Amino acid sequence: MTEGFGVVGGLGAAVPASAGARTARTGPAAVGCRSARALRRADTVRRWARGAAGRLAGLSGAALLTVLATIDGTYGESRALFAGTCLLVLVQAAAYRWAPRREALVGGAVAAAATALWTVPLLLDASFFEAAGLAAFWCLPSVGAAAVGGYPRLMDRRRARAVRDA
């Protein structure tokens, strides 16, 4: 009877495999009975779902910009626009957190434009500087969404770099 040795807890201590130690395995066998094809399929679905957050932010922002072009600035419309803008900021945070970088930036930029411009149709007699000031103010939620969504992504990259360097 031969006895294998495994690495326990990443410490490098060799322990007999029959002693209940978990051996470090890689590939499909490490996951159990899932095949390599199933792992690739799951990875493809995960990548598509992450990209969907960026696409959703861009499409939602474009839809809000389209709605902005068609309204006349009544009180009921302003409440609906505000609610849509709040939801759009949440979608932006998700895009900055999980979407691939390019899709997060493109979708986030369109969503940020929609967030910044949602008050412009409501101010029918505002000057250019008043409208620009409100648009600049309403860029702040998009900046906050970028910070909230981007910080965990930054920490994941730093952690991966530290593990790779170690």
C-alpha positions as CSV (number, residue, x, y, z in Angstrom):
1,M,0.0,0.0,0.0
2,T,1.5,3.3,-1.1
3,E,0.8,6.5,0.8
4,G,0.7,9.9,-0.9
5,F,1.7,13.2,0.6
6,G,-0.1,16.4,0.3
7,V,0.4,20.1,1.1
8,V,-1.7,21.3,4.0
9,G,-2.8,25.0,4.2
10,G,-0.2,26.3,1.9
11,L,2.5,26.0,4.6
12,G,4.5,23.4,2.7
13,A,4.2,20.8,5.4
14,A,4.1,17.3,3.9
15,V,1.4,15.2,5.6
16,P,0.4,11.6,4.7
17,A,-2.7,11.8,2.5
18,S,-4.3,8.9,4.4
19,A,-4.1,11.0,7.6
20,G,-7.0,13.1,6.4
21,A,-5.0,15.8,4.8
22,R,-6.4,17.4,1.7
23,T,-4.0,17.2,-1.2
24,A,-3.5,20.2,-3.4
25,R,-4.9,19.3,-6.8
26,T,-5.4,21.4,-10.0
27,G,-7.5,21.0,-13.1
28,P,-10.9,19.3,-13.4
29,A,-10.1,16.7,-10.7
30,A,-9.8,19.5,-8.1
31,V,-13.4,20.5,-8.6
32,G,-14.8,17.0,-8.4
33,C,-16.5,15.2,-11.2
34,R,-17.0,18.3,-13.4
35,S,-15.3,18.0,-16.8
36,A,-13.0,20.6,-18.3
37,R,-15.7,21.5,-20.8
38,A,-18.2,22.3,-18.0
39,L,-15.6,24.5,-16.4
40,R,-15.0,26.4,-19.6
41,R,-18.7,26.8,-20.1
42,A,-19.1,28.1,-16.6
43,D,-16.2,30.5,-17.1
44,T,-17.8,31.7,-20.4
45,V,-21.1,32.3,-18.6
46,R,-19.4,34.2,-15.8
47,R,-17.5,36.4,-18.2
48,W,-20.8,37.2,-20.1
49,A,-22.6,38.0,-16.9
50,R,-19.9,40.3,-15.8
51,G,-19.9,42.1,-19.2
52,A,-23.7,42.4,-18.9
53,A,-23.4,44.9,-16.1
54,G,-21.5,47.3,-18.3
55,R,-23.9,46.8,-21.2
56,L,-26.8,47.3,-18.8
57,A,-25.4,50.6,-17.6
58,G,-24.8,51.9,-21.1
59,L,-28.3,50.8,-22.3
60,S,-30.0,52.2,-19.2
61,G,-28.1,55.5,-19.6
62,A,-29.1,55.7,-23.3
63,A,-32.7,55.0,-22.5
64,L,-32.7,57.7,-19.9
65,L,-31.1,60.2,-22.4
66,T,-33.8,59.3,-24.9
67,V,-36.6,59.9,-22.3
68,L,-34.9,63.2,-21.4
69,A,-35.3,64.4,-25.0
70,T,-39.1,63.7,-25.0
71,I,-40.3,65.2,-21.7
72,D,-41.8,68.7,-21.0
73,G,-40.7,69.0,-17.4
74,T,-43.8,68.3,-15.2
75,Y,-43.6,67.4,-11.5
76,G,-44.7,63.8,-12.0
77,E,-42.0,63.3,-14.6
78,S,-39.4,64.7,-12.3
79,R,-40.1,62.1,-9.7
80,A,-39.9,59.3,-12.2
81,L,-36.6,60.7,-13.6
82,F,-35.1,61.0,-10.1
83,A,-36.1,57.3,-9.4
84,G,-34.6,56.2,-12.7
85,T,-31.4,58.2,-12.0
86,C,-31.0,56.6,-8.6
87,L,-31.4,53.1,-10.1
88,L,-28.9,54.1,-12.8
89,V,-26.3,55.0,-10.2
90,L,-26.7,51.5,-8.6
91,V,-26.2,49.9,-12.0
92,Q,-23.1,52.1,-12.5
93,A,-21.6,50.8,-9.3
94,A,-22.2,47.2,-10.3
95,A,-20.7,47.9,-13.7
96,Y,-17.6,49.4,-12.2
97,R,-17.2,46.5,-9.8
98,W,-17.8,43.5,-12.1
99,A,-17.8,44.5,-15.8
100,P,-14.6,44.2,-17.9
101,R,-12.7,47.5,-17.9
102,R,-13.7,48.7,-21.4
103,E,-17.4,47.9,-21.0
104,A,-17.4,49.5,-17.5
105,L,-15.9,52.7,-18.8
106,V,-18.1,53.0,-21.9
107,G,-21.3,52.0,-20.1
108,G,-20.3,54.2,-17.1
109,A,-19.7,57.2,-19.3
110,V,-23.1,57.0,-21.0
111,A,-24.8,56.4,-17.6
112,A,-22.8,59.3,-16.1
113,A,-24.0,61.6,-18.9
114,A,-27.6,60.6,-18.3
115,T,-27.2,61.1,-14.5
116,A,-25.6,64.5,-15.1
117,L,-28.3,65.7,-17.5
118,W,-31.5,64.5,-16.0
119,T,-32.4,67.9,-14.5
120,V,-31.8,69.9,-17.7
121,P,-35.3,69.4,-19.2
122,L,-36.9,70.3,-15.8
123,L,-35.4,73.9,-15.9
124,L,-37.1,75.5,-18.8
125,D,-36.0,79.1,-18.1
126,A,-32.5,78.3,-16.7
127,S,-29.4,80.0,-18.1
128,F,-26.5,78.0,-19.5
129,F,-24.5,78.4,-16.4
130,E,-27.3,77.2,-14.1
131,A,-27.8,74.1,-16.3
132,A,-24.0,73.5,-16.4
133,G,-23.8,73.9,-12.6
134,L,-26.6,71.4,-12.0
135,A,-25.1,69.0,-14.5
136,A,-21.7,69.3,-12.6
137,F,-23.4,68.7,-9.3
138,W,-25.3,65.6,-10.6
139,C,-22.0,64.2,-11.8
140,L,-21.1,63.5,-8.1
141,P,-23.3,60.4,-7.8
142,S,-21.5,58.9,-10.8
143,V,-18.2,59.7,-9.1
144,G,-19.4,58.0,-6.0
145,A,-20.6,55.0,-7.9
146,A,-17.1,54.7,-9.5
147,A,-15.5,54.9,-6.1
148,V,-17.9,52.3,-4.5
149,G,-17.6,49.9,-7.4
150,G,-14.0,50.5,-8.3
151,Y,-12.5,50.2,-4.8
152,P,-13.1,46.4,-4.3
153,R,-11.8,45.8,-7.8
154,L,-8.6,47.7,-7.0
155,M,-8.2,45.7,-3.8
156,D,-8.6,42.4,-5.7
157,R,-6.0,43.5,-8.1
158,R,-3.6,44.5,-5.3
159,R,-4.2,41.2,-3.5
160,A,-3.6,39.2,-6.6
161,R,-0.4,41.2,-7.3
162,A,0.8,40.6,-3.7
163,V,0.2,36.9,-4.0
164,R,2.0,36.7,-7.3
165,D,4.9,38.7,-6.0
166,A,5.1,36.5,-2.9
